[in-house]
Amino acid sequence: MPISSPDALLRTRPIGVGQLRAFGAVARHLNFRAAAEELALTQSAVTRQIQALEEEVGVMLFLRHTRAVELTAAGAQLLQAVLPSLERIDGAVQQIRRSAGRKSVAISTWASFASMWLIPRLEAFQSAHPDIDIRIDASDALVDLETSDVDLVLRYTYANQVPPHAVPLFGEQLTPVASPWLLKNGRPLQRAEDLAHYTLIEAYEPQVSQPMTWLTWRHWLGVHQHKKLEPKRWLYFGYAYQIAQAALAGQGVALTRMPLVADSLASGDLVEVLPGMRLGSPMSYWLIVAARSSARPEVQAFCAWLTAQAALTRAAIGEKA
């Protein structure tokens, strides 16, 4: 029911956080005294907070009985918004308090690169720098370094689409790979024609403005004069790490990005089946550091480690410095 003039319903000024916290405590306990104890306030102070909130909202939020308190329909509606919001605020404050004074580096990259290249190497950095916290935001959405809280981004793009201060990590070649188990139990695979006996695994058309055709088997087969070859079947995935996982599981021959599978090739978990038939890619991998973060020692340490790791990858895939 309205508790003041109809004009109160038209108020638009923000509600005080203190009033909402008092409301949340009373709503959870359904008791003013217990809420006051939780908030380290007097019962009368909590009562005044609730009365002020009801005046601001324009309706009663609680029904006061002799020995009990009950939420009204409006109070229950407000509670659904207030409790999650207060929990998020408290969680954020706790995180800020824990991280205050600690050194940290926030990185943005895409999921496949994070899972296939960055994360497997992170233990080495953390062992060398145990006092630096790392936060990885793995998303396909591009991050604006000017407005976000990210310190650096790792991107897969064209050279003409990165800023002048971007650092090249390594280029890319596409190559067919398969698991040793598949090759041992399948038909011989020594020439491109032999691919007709296998399932071919590739990426379906990426969600980008221009299809990355060089990632497809059709492009690879066309370049190598086998445009009409038809495999045993096709298997498509949306992410590079899924393609690699399917190859590791022996589900077919995958057309993969060399930098992302270099570790699996080195360990023998995957085999490059036609090593003399690699294809180049027009895109490369880049490190871009936010200007506001570039002078921080922990960011510099991470970038130095990252470029050293990139040099190892370049060596592993046979890319000249």
C-alpha distance (Angstrom), angle and dihedral (degrees) to the residues before:
residue distance angle dihedral
M1 . . .
P2 3.85 . .
I3 3.77 113.0 .
S4 3.78 98.6 -168.8
S5 3.79 141.4 14.7
P6 3.85 120.2 -39.8
D7 3.79 88.2 -108.9
A8 3.79 88.3 72.6
L9 3.79 89.0 68.8
L10 3.80 89.8 62.2
R11 3.79 96.5 55.6
T12 3.78 114.4 124.1
R13 3.80 104.8 177.5
P14 3.82 115.3 118.3
I15 3.79 120.4 -93.4
G16 3.82 116.2 -115.2
V17 3.80 114.4 -103.4
G18 3.80 90.3 -134.3
Q19 3.77 90.5 59.0
L20 3.80 91.6 49.8
R21 3.80 92.0 48.9
A22 3.81 90.1 51.5
F23 3.79 89.8 47.7
G24 3.80 91.4 50.8
A25 3.79 92.6 50.5
V26 3.81 94.0 48.4
A27 3.81 91.7 45.1
R28 3.80 92.4 52.2
H29 3.81 95.1 45.9
L30 3.81 98.1 29.9
N31 3.76 83.3 -146.5
F32 3.80 128.8 97.5
R33 3.79 95.0 -153.3
A34 3.84 94.0 52.0
A35 3.80 90.4 46.3
A36 3.80 90.5 51.2
E37 3.81 91.0 51.8
E38 3.82 91.3 50.6
L39 3.80 92.1 49.8
A40 3.82 94.6 41.4
L41 3.82 89.8 -123.3
T42 3.78 133.9 121.2
Q43 3.76 117.5 -95.2
S44 3.78 90.7 -117.0
A45 3.83 90.6 53.8
V46 3.81 90.7 54.0
T47 3.79 90.4 47.4
R48 3.80 90.8 52.9
Q49 3.81 90.4 49.3
I50 3.81 91.4 53.3
Q51 3.79 92.6 45.5
A52 3.80 90.5 50.6
L53 3.83 90.7 48.9
E54 3.80 92.2 50.0
E55 3.79 89.2 49.5
E56 3.82 90.2 52.2
V57 3.81 94.3 46.0
G58 3.77 93.3 43.1
V59 3.81 99.2 -132.2
M60 3.78 139.4 73.3
L61 3.79 112.4 -90.8
F62 3.82 97.4 -174.9
L63 3.76 135.4 35.8
R64 3.82 108.3 -139.3
H65 3.79 114.0 -145.2
T66 3.79 126.5 178.7
R67 3.80 94.8 -96.5
A68 3.78 103.6 7.7
V69 3.79 145.2 47.1
E70 3.80 122.7 -139.7
L71 3.80 130.7 -168.7
T72 3.78 116.9 -120.7
A73 3.80 120.0 -137.9
A74 3.81 88.7 -97.7
G75 3.79 90.4 49.2
A76 3.79 91.9 51.8
Q77 3.81 90.1 50.0
L78 3.79 92.1 50.8
L79 3.80 91.6 46.4
Q80 3.82 91.4 59.6
A81 3.79 89.0 61.5
V82 3.80 99.8 35.4
L83 3.82 102.2 52.6
P84 3.85 97.7 52.2
S85 3.80 90.1 44.2
L86 3.80 93.3 51.4
E87 3.80 90.5 46.6
R88 3.81 90.9 52.7
I89 3.79 91.4 47.9
D90 3.81 92.3 48.9
G91 3.80 91.2 46.6
A92 3.79 92.3 50.6
V93 3.79 92.2 48.3
Q94 3.81 91.2 49.8
Q95 3.79 90.6 50.8
I96 3.79 91.5 48.8
R97 3.80 91.2 49.0
R98 3.81 91.6 49.6
S99 3.78 93.2 48.7
A100 3.79 96.6 42.0
G101 3.78 109.1 121.4
R102 3.81 93.6 7.4
K103 3.77 123.7 120.4
S104 3.79 114.1 -119.7
V105 3.80 142.0 165.9
A106 3.80 122.1 -150.1
I107 3.82 115.5 -154.8
S108 3.78 130.6 -170.9
T109 3.80 121.3 -160.6
W110 3.79 139.4 134.2
A111 3.77 124.7 -80.4
S112 3.81 100.2 -109.3
F113 3.79 94.1 49.4
A114 3.80 91.5 46.4
S115 3.81 94.3 50.6
M116 3.81 99.0 37.8
W117 3.80 103.7 36.7
L118 3.80 115.9 8.2
I119 3.80 105.7 40.7
P120 3.85 96.5 48.0
R121 3.82 88.1 57.1
L122 3.80 99.3 43.2
E123 3.79 95.9 88.1
A124 3.81 89.6 68.2
F125 3.79 91.6 54.7
Q126 3.79 93.7 45.2
S127 3.80 91.3 49.9
A128 3.80 90.3 52.7
H129 3.82 93.9 42.1
P130 3.83 108.6 29.8
D131 3.80 91.3 162.1
I132 3.82 94.8 62.2
D133 3.79 119.9 85.2
I134 3.81 118.5 -148.0
R135 3.80 126.2 -150.0
I136 3.81 119.0 -171.9
D137 3.77 121.5 -165.2
A138 3.82 104.7 -166.3
S139 3.77 108.6 -167.7
D140 3.78 138.6 131.0
A141 3.81 89.5 -132.3
L142 3.80 113.9 102.2
V143 3.79 114.6 -117.7
D144 3.80 122.6 -138.5
L145 3.80 105.4 -134.0
E146 3.80 90.5 -160.7
T147 3.79 95.2 61.4
S148 3.82 106.6 22.6
D149 3.80 129.8 79.4
V150 3.82 91.4 -121.0
D151 3.81 117.7 121.2
L152 3.79 98.4 -158.2
V153 3.79 141.8 -1.1
L154 3.80 131.7 -145.7
R155 3.78 110.5 -149.8
Y156 3.78 139.6 -176.1
T157 3.78 107.5 -147.6
Y158 3.80 149.1 109.8
A159 3.79 121.2 -61.0
N160 3.81 91.5 -118.9
Q161 3.82 91.5 56.5
V162 3.80 99.3 61.1
P163 3.82 127.6 79.8
P164 3.83 120.0 -102.1
H165 3.81 92.9 -102.6
A166 3.83 93.9 55.4
V167 3.81 114.6 122.9
P168 3.83 117.4 -137.4
L169 3.80 111.8 -131.5
F170 3.81 101.6 -178.0
G171 3.76 142.3 -40.6
E172 3.76 127.2 -120.0
Q173 3.78 143.0 -114.4
L174 3.80 127.9 -175.8
T175 3.79 119.1 -133.1
P176 3.84 137.9 167.9
V177 3.81 114.6 -109.8
A178 3.79 136.1 177.2
S179 3.76 139.6 174.4
P180 3.82 117.8 -91.1
W181 3.81 88.2 -124.4
L182 3.80 92.2 58.6
L183 3.79 92.5 48.0
K184 3.80 92.4 47.8
N185 3.78 93.5 51.8
G186 3.80 99.8 35.2
R187 3.77 137.2 69.0
P188 3.82 117.9 -67.8
L189 3.80 112.0 -78.9
Q190 3.79 109.0 -161.8
R191 3.80 103.1 123.4
A192 3.79 134.7 38.1
E193 3.82 89.7 -107.8
D194 3.79 89.4 64.0
L195 3.81 90.2 67.4
A196 3.80 87.1 80.4
H197 3.81 88.1 78.3
Y198 3.79 94.2 57.0
T199 3.80 141.8 66.0
L200 3.80 109.3 -105.2
I201 3.79 117.6 -142.3
E202 3.78 122.2 -157.2
A203 3.79 145.7 143.3
Y204 3.76 118.8 -82.2
E205 3.80 114.9 -129.9
P206 3.81 106.3 -55.8
Q207 3.79 120.0 -124.5
V208 3.79 95.5 -109.0
S209 3.78 135.0 115.8
Q210 3.82 92.0 -104.0
P211 3.82 120.8 35.2
M212 3.79 110.9 -117.8
T213 3.78 95.2 -130.6
W214 3.79 94.0 172.2
L215 3.81 87.9 72.0
T216 3.82 91.6 62.9
W217 3.75 130.6 93.9
R218 3.81 90.0 -133.7
H219 3.80 89.7 62.2
W220 3.81 92.0 45.9
L221 3.81 92.7 47.5
G222 3.80 91.8 46.6
V223 3.79 93.3 52.1
H224 3.81 89.8 50.5
Q225 3.81 93.7 48.5
H226 3.80 97.2 -106.4
K227 3.76 99.5 108.1
K228 3.83 94.0 142.4
L229 3.79 97.2 48.5
E230 3.81 113.4 126.7
P231 3.81 118.8 -160.9
K232 3.76 127.8 -143.8
R233 3.81 87.2 -98.2
W234 3.82 141.4 -30.8
L235 3.79 126.7 -112.0
Y236 3.81 119.2 -168.8
F237 3.80 132.0 -166.1
G238 3.76 134.1 178.2
Y239 3.80 99.4 -137.7
A240 3.79 134.6 49.4
Y241 3.81 93.5 -128.6
Q242 3.83 89.8 55.5
I243 3.80 90.6 52.3
A244 3.80 90.7 51.3
Q245 3.80 92.1 45.8
A246 3.80 91.2 52.9
A247 3.80 90.2 50.4
L248 3.81 91.2 48.9
A249 3.80 88.7 51.6
G250 3.81 90.4 55.4
Q251 3.79 95.3 -113.5
G252 3.80 95.5 135.3
V253 3.79 146.9 -55.7
A254 3.80 112.2 -52.9
L255 3.77 130.1 -155.0
T256 3.79 99.9 -137.3
R257 3.78 141.5 176.6
M258 3.79 109.2 -104.6
P259 3.83 98.1 -139.3
L260 3.81 91.2 54.2
V261 3.82 96.5 49.7
A262 3.82 99.0 35.3
D263 3.81 91.7 104.7
S264 3.81 92.7 50.0
L265 3.80 90.3 49.3
A266 3.81 91.6 48.8
S267 3.81 91.9 50.6
G268 3.80 93.3 46.5
D269 3.80 93.9 -118.4
L270 3.81 87.1 120.1
V271 3.79 130.5 28.7
E272 3.80 126.3 -148.2
V273 3.78 98.6 -129.7
L274 3.83 100.4 -167.7
P275 3.82 104.4 23.5
G276 3.78 94.6 170.7
M277 3.79 92.5 59.0
R278 3.80 104.0 64.4
L279 3.79 119.0 144.3
G280 3.79 126.7 -147.2
S281 3.79 123.9 -123.0
P282 3.81 126.8 -142.2
M283 3.80 91.2 -137.9
S284 3.79 130.7 77.3
Y285 3.80 140.3 -171.7
W286 3.81 118.5 -101.2
L287 3.78 141.8 -170.5
I288 3.82 115.8 -145.3
V289 3.81 119.7 -178.1
A290 3.80 124.3 -158.9
A291 3.81 111.1 -114.2
R292 3.81 92.5 -130.2
S293 3.85 90.7 55.0
S294 3.80 102.0 40.9
A295 3.83 95.9 91.6
R296 3.82 96.4 50.7
P297 3.83 111.1 108.3
E298 3.81 94.1 -136.9
V299 3.83 91.5 53.5
Q300 3.79 90.6 47.4
A301 3.81 90.2 50.0
F302 3.78 91.9 51.1
C303 3.80 92.9 47.2
A304 3.81 91.5 49.9
W305 3.79 90.6 50.7
L306 3.80 91.3 45.7
T307 3.80 94.3 52.2
A308 3.81 90.0 48.1
Q309 3.80 89.7 53.2
A310 3.79 90.0 47.9
A311 3.82 89.9 54.3
L312 3.82 88.9 55.6
T313 3.79 90.2 51.4
R314 3.80 91.6 49.5
A315 3.79 88.8 53.4
A316 3.79 92.3 47.2
I317 3.80 93.9 53.6
G318 3.80 93.7 41.3
E319 3.78 96.5 -111.9
K320 3.78 115.7 155.1
A321 3.80 116.6 -123.2
